[in-house]
């Protein structure tokens, strides 16, 4: 699927957000600057607006590794594993210890060895040499394996 603008990314995040609930895990892949954090920002802000809350300033947790957002009864954990160098560091974070109590969004999940069975993976890439347009491939696993993401 193509994302030709920030508005396309916003609309997609809104549609995927409607599918998510506690226990859902989303992995975001792609090089620096391709739109992973923008997608997450839109997703979280959409949840906040739906609940009548002000939009938070959603930053990339590259240096903090994780930010959490409490949106009424919904908790969202946003991880950025870019700085981590090995799976031992990731295991020490305890990402999946209580993941059923929140929505878990993970940028740079490449080093995660034991992935949850039920997850959505988003693969962002630039569309050719035009750095303003993106291509997105979505794969579902476990309960998401038969979901047709092309229809959203």
Steps between C-alpha positions, in 0.01 A plus 500: 500500500618854429511789744521811283466756778491559874122493467518145359712395799253669737202326340671161507595538866138584577376186324754272664430660837136391469620139482723512808423423863684385810739216427572606143858539384617700198857483369619789282790445260679744270799724480541824693259773391267274303193572718486248784476759778263715293269201471522435877438870577187500284379174649536617862357846427198337330432296815531817713261701281245215503506514880457879509858557615756750380761363263831415663830597350615158383876479476719219381616314810841438342689625803249393766424170321138503619217747558161400633172678442188457710190586300209457740493120553741426214875481547737521205867407529722651228847347474789604277772235505736679261779552755495145633773276367399148599204285598619482864440875538153457351415207728591710805232754405223248567301625202267202485461432872161672530431593139143365518412806712595754235560568132870456427664691214863416425730680259815314395391151617763315295691365802194356675554126495174378651226688321139482618286268289228763451653809344480745214819595319525825304785535250553863394726590208556794270324481167784534253709813521207716610557535874152649547320178406506170682417140436353294781474124520288355781529141622283338763587202717292280729153649538593755231627247243179493296416868531495681164689819577474611136132579562559754774 
